[in-house]
Amino acid sequence: MKQTNNKVDNRGDDNADNRAGRDGGVDKSVACPLLPLKNIPVVFENDVCIVFNKPAGLPVQGGKGVRVSLDSLLVGAYSPRPFLVHRLDKDTSGLILVARNQKAAVYFSGLFASRTVLKQYLAVCQGRPRENSGVIRLSLYIKGEKRQSETAYTVLKGNGEFSLLCLELGTGRMHQIRRHLAGIGCPVLGDDKYGNFSLNKSLRKTRRLRRLLLHASRLVIPASPPVDISAPPPDYFEGFVTAAADMTDAPGKKGFTREDSMSKG
């Protein structure tokens, strides 16, 4: 297996047009420049998969109004074209795995669908959850159907203003982390759909908040031995992480496991 450590600045263009109003003061247009694939960091690759560190603002897949996506960039850069096997929201930065061939795509799709791959996220949210760790169990409506949903979390840093959380999905509903944190009164900073719009607008002026502060930070792929891949959050997290000043006793430097969280939920 080959691991690469490309260091690429994936920050957006802060001179893009301002979009406020319902966006809560967060300028979505600055989230991602039209980068060629070579400027998107590869953090791990072998003969069956590639793991990219996707910048915020880049859609994974094409659709209406999408000029460029990770999928479209793959078409021109690889032959044969790699396959998408899981998703990451456009405004979420972080790790995403693609399969190099159809056989690998079937294998990895099964792993992600069965929740065998451990996926962890970092988020900076408003306020602080009541407990230092636990499980958020809130049902979510998906296409009009009520679905059970679980998100485990641990507070890594926190004060009364902001908190840095490590999160793991027990289920994989659309926008689950964002909706769950908003549901307990701790919305993700920069969330223009479920967040605190007035706070986002204020932070845009006082702390230059430009993006959703949610990052897919870690993947652990079952193998012998397991393949453990991590990527730190983008630079624009730094000021907000510093603001969440008081460290708490978090279990381990790399976060927590689902088993740890379920036992405390």
C-alpha positions in Angstrom: 0.0 0.0 0.0 1.2 3.4 -0.9 0.5 6.5 1.2 1.1 10.0 0.0 1.4 13.3 1.9 0.6 16.0 -0.6 0.4 19.4 1.1 -2.0 21.6 -0.9 -3.7 24.8 0.1 -7.4 24.1 -0.4 -8.7 27.5 0.9 -11.2 29.3 -1.3 -11.1 32.7 -2.9 -12.1 35.3 -0.3 -12.8 37.9 -3.1 -15.9 36.1 -4.4 -19.3 37.8 -4.3 -21.1 38.1 -1.0 -24.2 36.0 -0.4 -26.2 36.8 2.8 -29.9 36.8 3.6 -31.0 33.2 4.1 -27.4 32.1 3.9 -27.0 33.5 7.4 -24.1 35.7 6.4 -22.0 32.7 5.1 -20.6 33.2 1.7 -21.0 29.9 0.0 -19.4 31.0 -3.2 -16.0 31.3 -1.7 -16.0 27.7 -0.4 -14.2 26.1 -3.4 -12.3 27.4 -6.4 -12.5 25.4 -9.6 -9.5 23.3 -8.8 -7.9 20.7 -11.1 -7.9 17.3 -9.5 -4.1 17.5 -9.1 -4.6 20.3 -6.5 -6.9 18.1 -4.3 -4.8 16.2 -1.8 -4.5 12.5 -2.1 -3.9 11.2 1.5 -3.9 7.5 0.7 -3.9 5.2 -2.4 -3.3 1.6 -3.3 -4.3 -0.7 -6.1 -8.0 -0.7 -5.2 -8.8 2.7 -3.9 -7.8 6.4 -3.6 -8.7 8.6 -0.6 -8.9 12.4 -1.3 -9.1 15.3 1.1 -12.0 17.1 -0.5 -12.2 20.9 -0.1 -15.5 22.4 1.1 -17.6 23.7 -1.7 -16.8 20.9 -4.2 -19.8 18.6 -4.9 -19.0 14.9 -5.0 -21.4 14.2 -7.8 -22.9 16.3 -10.7 -26.4 17.6 -10.9 -28.5 20.6 -11.9 -26.4 23.8 -11.7 -23.2 21.9 -10.9 -20.4 23.0 -13.2 -17.7 20.8 -11.7 -17.7 17.9 -9.2 -15.2 15.4 -7.9 -16.8 12.8 -10.2 -16.3 14.9 -13.3 -12.7 15.7 -12.3 -12.0 11.9 -12.0 -13.2 11.3 -15.6 -10.4 13.4 -17.1 -7.7 12.3 -14.7 -7.9 8.5 -14.5 -8.4 5.7 -17.0 -10.4 3.7 -16.2 -12.5 6.1 -14.3 -12.7 5.5 -10.5 -16.1 4.8 -8.9 -17.9 6.8 -6.1 -18.8 4.5 -3.2 -20.0 6.9 -0.6 -21.0 10.6 -0.3 -19.9 13.8 1.4 -22.0 17.0 1.4 -20.8 19.7 -0.9 -20.1 22.1 2.0 -18.3 19.5 4.1 -14.6 19.1 3.7 -12.6 16.0 4.3 -11.9 12.4 3.4 -13.7 10.6 0.6 -12.8 7.2 -0.9 -13.2 6.2 -4.5 -12.7 2.7 -5.9 -10.3 2.1 -8.8 -12.4 -0.6 -10.5 -15.9 -2.1 -10.5 -15.0 -5.1 -8.3 -13.5 -2.8 -5.7 -16.6 -0.5 -5.9 -18.9 -3.4 -5.1 -16.7 -4.4 -2.1 -16.3 -0.8 -0.7 -20.0 0.0 -1.3 -20.9 -3.0 0.8 -18.5 -1.9 3.6 -19.9 1.6 3.7 -23.5 0.4 3.5 -23.1 -2.0 6.4 -21.3 0.7 8.5 -18.2 -1.5 8.7 -16.0 1.5 7.8 -15.5 3.8 10.8 -16.1 7.4 9.8 -15.4 10.2 12.2 -16.1 14.0 11.8 -14.9 17.2 13.5 -17.4 20.0 13.9 -17.3 23.4 15.6 -20.7 24.1 17.0 -22.5 26.9 18.9 -22.5 26.5 22.7 -21.8 23.2 24.3 -23.8 19.9 24.7 -24.9 19.2 28.2 -22.8 16.0 28.5 -19.1 15.6 27.4 -20.0 12.6 25.4 -23.1 10.7 24.4 -25.5 9.7 21.6 -28.0 12.0 20.0 -31.1 9.9 19.1 -33.5 12.1 17.1 -35.8 10.8 14.4 -35.5 12.6 11.1 -37.9 12.9 8.2 -36.5 11.6 5.0 -38.7 12.1 1.9 -41.7 12.3 4.2 -40.8 9.2 6.1 -39.8 9.3 9.8 -36.5 7.4 10.3 -34.6 6.5 13.5 -31.2 8.3 13.6 -28.2 8.2 15.9 -25.1 10.3 16.2 -22.4 9.7 18.8 -20.3 12.6 19.9 -17.4 13.6 22.3 -16.6 17.2 23.3 -12.8 17.7 22.6 -12.8 21.4 23.5 -15.5 23.6 24.7 -16.7 26.7 26.5 -20.0 28.5 26.7 -19.5 30.1 23.2 -18.2 27.3 20.9 -17.3 23.6 21.1 -15.1 21.3 19.0 -16.8 17.9 18.7 -15.7 14.5 17.4 -18.7 12.8 15.9 -19.6 9.3 14.5 -22.7 8.4 12.6 -24.7 5.4 13.9 -27.0 5.9 10.9 -26.5 7.8 7.6 -29.4 10.1 7.0 -29.1 13.2 4.8 -27.4 16.1 6.7 -27.7 14.0 9.9 -24.9 15.6 11.9 -26.1 19.1 11.0 -29.7 18.3 11.8 -28.9 16.5 15.1 -26.7 19.3 16.4 -29.2 21.9 15.5 -31.8 19.7 17.3 -30.0 19.9 20.6 -29.4 23.6 20.3 -25.8 23.4 19.2 -25.8 24.0 15.4 -22.7 23.8 13.4 -21.1 27.2 12.7 -21.5 28.3 9.2 -24.6 26.1 8.5 -26.8 28.1 6.2 -29.6 25.5 6.3 -30.1 24.4 9.9 -27.9 26.8 11.8 -28.2 30.1 13.6 -28.4 32.6 10.8 -27.9 35.7 12.9 -24.9 34.2 14.7 -23.4 33.2 11.3 -23.9 36.7 10.0 -22.2 38.2 13.1 -19.3 35.8 12.9 -18.8 36.6 9.3 -18.0 40.1 10.3 -16.2 39.5 13.6 -14.3 36.2 12.9 -14.4 36.0 9.1 -16.6 32.9 9.1 -16.9 31.8 5.5 -17.6 28.1 5.5 -19.4 25.3 7.2 -17.2 24.1 10.1 -17.7 20.3 9.5 -14.9 18.1 8.4 -14.7 14.3 7.7 -11.5 13.7 9.6 -11.0 9.9 9.8 -11.7 6.6 8.0 -10.8 3.2 9.3 -11.1 0.5 6.7 -11.3 -3.1 7.9 -8.3 -5.0 6.7 -5.5 -7.0 8.2 -4.2 -4.8 9.7 -6.9 -2.1 9.5 -6.1 0.9 7.3 -6.5 4.1 9.5 -6.5 7.3 7.5 -6.9 10.8 8.9 -6.7 14.4 7.7 -6.7 17.5 9.9 -9.3 20.2 9.4 -8.7 23.1 7.1 -6.8 26.2 8.3 -10.1 28.2 8.6 -11.1 26.0 11.6 -8.1 27.2 13.6 -9.5 30.5 15.1 -12.7 28.8 16.1 -11.0 25.8 17.7 -8.8 28.3 19.6 -11.9 30.1 20.8 -13.3 26.8 22.2 -10.6 27.4 24.9 -11.1 24.9 27.7 -9.8 21.4 27.0 -11.9 18.5 28.3 -10.8 14.9 29.0 -11.5 13.2 25.7 -10.8 9.5 25.3 -7.7 9.3 23.1 -6.1 11.6 20.6 -7.9 10.1 17.6 -11.4 10.4 19.0 -13.7 7.6 20.2 -15.3 4.4 19.0 -19.0 3.7 18.5 -18.8 1.2 21.4 -17.4 3.8 23.8 -20.1 6.2 22.9 -23.0 3.8 23.0 -22.0 2.8 26.5 -22.3 6.4 27.6 -25.4 7.4 25.7 
